[in-house]
Amino acid sequence: MKTDRAVHWGLGIGAILIAAALWWPGLFLKKTGKGVGATVPQKWEFTAGGAVTGALALGSDGTLYAASEDGFVYALYPSGEVEWRFETDRAVVGPTIGADGTIFVTNTEEHIFAINRAGGQLWTSHGGPYIGKQMGSTAPAIDRNYLYAPWHGPLVAMQVADGTLIWGAGRFFQEGGSVSVLPSGLIVYPGDGRINALDSTGRPQWQYPAVNAASAGMNANPFARNIRLDSGIAAGYDGTIYTCVVDSRLDAIGPDGTLKWEFKTKISSVNKGTPVIATDGTIYFGTDGGTFYAINADGTQKWTVETGSAIAATPILAEDETVYVVNGLAVFAVSPDGKVIAKTPVDGGVDSSPTLAPDGTIYVASNRGKIIALAGTHGGLMNSSWPKFQADLSNSGRAHTY
């Protein structure tokens, strides 16, 4: 009789555990590490009126900001409810948040809007003499004084206080790439076939690849070594920058503009997502062939994961070294040794780079305008120099320093 009761009791507990696992797969995900078929549970979902292709930004108070192609910027509470929406006309670049909480958004007609935390307009500005259509997967950088905005014309510096245009320099070359600020304060961006470095006054400091008589030769084409970027530029603590070049390679470039090493992918592909850098120096990036790479600090391959669909968004690094990867089909949680521990489908595919709240919540936006909150279990953002798109939750584009 005692045996029968024990059996029934055991079966009952087993049924409860199975039901719990089915109801909340993430409950067992972190402990078991067995993620084949595991998913990360969804907390809520919000649908905007158009695609969200720009990166998501997260305020210090937990407010989530998204710019949609329906012509509005949305501010969402951590619960998923709308706090406010602000009309900007069509925007394909995600918001950037200043040090005082001001939200900056650029629309496709090159108007920049400065919006306060309550959703009111502080100022709006245009490129003035620097007219041209803003191009696809680009993003500005910001410091306490200036917003460095990439347009089809030159890079422009605008005062964050009132939108006054301070200077314009160089010219953007194609549809990809973003502006980044190195630990030294140098501003780097993809120019006309080169990566350009400027100081805060807009004066050129170096180009990569360099153009000089020795490298070009008397009769050689000085632009024969032009490079094109569809990726943003990540920066390490020491000022080394990492970027994906269109001819299927990852370049590591020193803070003086000299090449340190390059890694060539096995299959020719365009790499649109910005690399991210872990605390141990590992560099992660994805390709439009669906391969996700982990590269050692010396440029050698650590491992790869095949995701089955193009990766256009920048991954994010969590506190416990888990990497979240988003492709055209799903969100993947990948362990630091290259094992897929969870996979959650996303309807409509994703080009927008996700973000990660301090409580571990993963925010993802789709090409169908869906903004989804997932209950991640791997902590907040990793404290490395460049753990996500444009380095931090505010999308500042500034490398972290020690």
N, C-alpha and C positions, 0 to 999 in steps of 0.2 A: 504493500500500500504506500509506504514511504517512497519506494522507488518510482511508482506511478506518478505520485505528486511531484517528485523531483523532475521526472521527464516532462510532465506538463508545464511545470514552472520554467524549465529550460527552454522548451519550445515557445512559451509565451514571451520570454525575454528575447529570444532570437527573432521572433516576429516583430517585436517592437524595434529592435536594432535595424532590421532590414527596412522596415517602414521609415525609420528616421533617415537611413542612408538614401532611400529613394526620394524622400521629401527634401533633404538638404545634403547633396553630395559633398559640398565643401566641408561638412562637419568632420569627415574622415580624411579629406584630401591631404592636409598638412601632415598628419601623423603617419599615414601609410606610405605616401609618396607614390602610390599606384594610381596613375591618372588616365589609363586607357578607358575611354568612355566617360570619364568624370567631367563634370561641368561646374562652373562657378555660378552660384545662385544669383538670380536677378532681384534687385531691391525695388526698382521702379523704372518706368519708361515714359518719356515725353516726346511728342511729335511736333516738330516745327513745320512751317509751311513750305519748306524747300530743303534741298540738300545742304548738309553741313560738311564742307570739305576742308576748311581751315582748322588749325589745332584748337582744342579746348583750353581755356584758362581758368585758374582757380584762385579766388581771392583769399586773403588771410582769415576772413570770417567764415569760410566754407562755401561762399556763393560761387556757383559755376556759371561761366560766361561762354556763349556760343554765338558765332556770326553765321547767319544762314543766307542762302541764295534767294530766299523769299524777301530780302531787303530789311531784315530786322536783326538786331542783337538781342539775345535773350539772357536774362539773369534768372537763374533757378536757385531756389533754396536747397539745402542738402536733402530735403524731403522730396524734391522733384517738382514742387509747386512753383509757378511763375511769380517772381518778385516784381519784375517789370520787363518791358520790351521797348527798344528804341529803334526808330526808323533810320536807316542809313542808305537805302537802295542796295543793290546786289553786292554782296561781299563774299570773296573766296579765300580771304586771309583771316586767320583767327585773331582774337583780341590780344592785346598786350597790356599789362597792368603796371602802372607806375608805382613809385615808392609810397606815395600818399593814397593809393587806392584808385586813382583815376584810370579809367578804361579807355584805351585808344584803339580805334578800328578804322581801317582804310577800305573804301569801296572800290569797285572796278573802274570808276571814273577819276581815281586819284584824289578824292576828298578824304581828309583825315578828320575824324570826329573825336573830341575829348569829352567823355561822359563821366559824371560823378557817380558815387556809389548809390545814390537814390534814383539814378536813371535820367538825370537832367543834363542838358548840353552845356558844357563849359565854353567850348569854342569849336569852330570848324575852320579848316584851312585847305588850300589847294596848292598844287605844285608850282603855281605862278608861271614863270617862263619855262619851267621844266615840264612841258606837257607831253603826255604819252599814256597809253593804256597800261594800267597795272597788269602784271602777268601772273600766271597760275600759282604754283606752289612756292611762294616767297614769304618771308616774314621779316619784320623790322627788328631792331635791337634798341634798348633804352638804357639810359643812365639817369642820374638825378637831374641833369640839365637838358639833355637832348634826346629826341626820338630820331633814330637813323633809319629812314624809310627807303626801301628798294623799289624803284619803278623802272619802266622800260627805258626811260631816259637815265639821268645820273642818280647816284645815291645822294639823298638830301638830308641835311640836319636841320631839325626844327626845334624850337624851344618848347619844352613840355608845359611851361606856364601859360603861354598864350598862342602857340602855333606859329610864331614868327619864323620865317625861313632864314637860316643863318648862312648856309653854303650848299653848293651842289658840286659833286666831283665825279669824274669818270662817266661810265655808261654801262648799264646792264646788258648782257649779251643774249640771253635766251630765257626760257620760261621757268627755270628752276633756281634753286639756291636761296640763301638767306644771309642776313647780316649777323655777324658775331663780334663780341668784344672780348679781346684776350685779357689775361690777368695783368698784362703790362699797360692796358688801356688802349692799345692799338685796335682799330676797327678793320675787320677783314670782310670782304664780300666778293662774289664772282662777277668780274667785269667782262670786258670785251675780249674773251679768249684767255683771260688771266684771272688768278686770284689776286686782288689788290689789297694792300694794307695802307691805311691812312692814320694820321694822328687825329686828335680831337678837333683840330682846326681845318681838317680836310686836306692837309698836305700829304702827298704820296711818300711812303716809306720804303716799300718794296713791292715787287710783282713776282708771281710764280706762274709759269716758268719765267725766269728773268730774260729780258731782251737786251742784249749788248753785242758789241762788234765781235767779241771773242766767240760767243755762242752761236751767233747768226752767220758770221762770215761776211766777207765784203759783198758777195753776190747772192747770198742766200736770202730766202724769204724770212724776215724776222718773226713772222707769225706761223711758221711751219709747225711749231710745237704748241699751237693753241690747244687749250683744254676747255671742255664744257662740263658744267655741273648741273645735275638735276637734284642734287642733295644739298642740304644745309651743311654748315661747317661746325664741327664740335671741337672744343679746346680743352686740353689737359691742364693740370696744375702748373706744368713747366712751360706752358705756352705752345706746345706742339699742337698742331691742328690736324684733324682727320676729316676727309671728305671723300665722297664717292664720285668718281669721274665717269662720264658717259660711256667710255670704252671698257666698261666692266672691270674697274679696279678701285681699290681703296688706297688713297695716298696719305702718308704721314709726312707732314711738312714742319720743319723747325720754326721757332719764333722769329728767325731771321729770313724766312722765305726759301730755305734750301731743302731739297728733298732728303728725307731720312730713309724711307723705304716705301715700296709699293707692293700691294698684294693683288694678284689677278684672279678673278673668279673663273671657275671651270667653264661655265657657259656664258656666252655673250648676253648681257642684259643691261638694262638701265636701272640704276639704284636711286630711287627718289627719296627714301627715308634717310634722315640724318643719322650718322653713327652715334652711339652712346658709349660712355666710358665708365667702367666699374672702378671701385676703389683699388682693386688689385692690378689695374692697368689693362684689363681685357677690353677689347673694342668689339661691339656688336653692331651688325647691320644686316639688312635684308635686301633682296633683289626682286625685280619684277618676274623672274622665273620661279619665285616661291621658295628659294633657298635662304635660310637664315644662318649667318656665319658668326662664329666666335673666333676672334683673332688675338693672339698673344701680343704683348707690348713690343716684341721684337719683330712683328710682322709675319710670324708663322701661324698656320692654322691650328686652332685648338679643336674645334668640332663644327659640324653643320647639322641642321635639322631641315627636312623637307616639309613645307606646310601645305603644298598642293594648290596654291593660288598666289597671284602677284602680291608683293608686300610694298605698299606705297607709303604707309604711315611709319613714323618713327617709333621704335619700341620704348618701353619704360622699365627702369630698374627699381626693384623693391628693396626694402631694408635688409631682408634675409637673403639677397642675391638672386631671387627669382626674377626672370625676365618675362614681361608681358609683351607678346608679339601679336599684331593685328594684321590680317591679310584680307583678301576679298571675300572670305567666307566666314571667318571666326576669330575669336580672341584665344590665344594660346598662352598657357602658363608653362614656362620652360625652366627647368632647374639649372644651376650654374654648371652642371656637368653634361648638359645637353639632352636631358630627358623631358619629354612632354608629360606634364603631370595633370593638365586639365585643358579642355577645349570647349568653348562655348560659341555656338553659331550666332552670327549677326546678320539680320535680314537686310539685304540691299548693298552689302559690301562697304568697305571703309577706306577712305583716303585721308580722313582727318586723324591727326595724331592724338592719341588718348592722353589722359592725365590720371593721377593717383593721389587720393586724399590722404591726410595723415592717419586716418583710422583704417586705411587699407582699401577703401572703396575705389573701384576702377570705373572711370567715366569714359564711354565710347560713343562716338557719333557716326551715323551712317549716311550714305549717299541718298537715302530716302527720307532724311530729315529726322530719323529717330535718335534720341539721346538716351542712352541706357546707363544705369548705375548697377554695377555688379559687386557682390559682397566678397571682395578679396580677403584672403587670410594670411597675407605675407608682409603686412606692415605698410608704412608709408614710403615715401621716395627715398632712395639710397642717397647717402651724403657723399656723393662723388662730384667731380668737377663738371660733368655733363651727363646726368642720368636720364634725360628726356628731351623732347623737342624744345629747342631754345633754352635749354639748361635748367629751368626751374618752373614752378607752378604758375608764375606770372608771365612766362614766355619772354623773359627779359633779353635773352640772347647774350647774357654776360656769364663768362666762365666763373665757377666758384673758385675761391682761393683757400689756402689753409687758414 
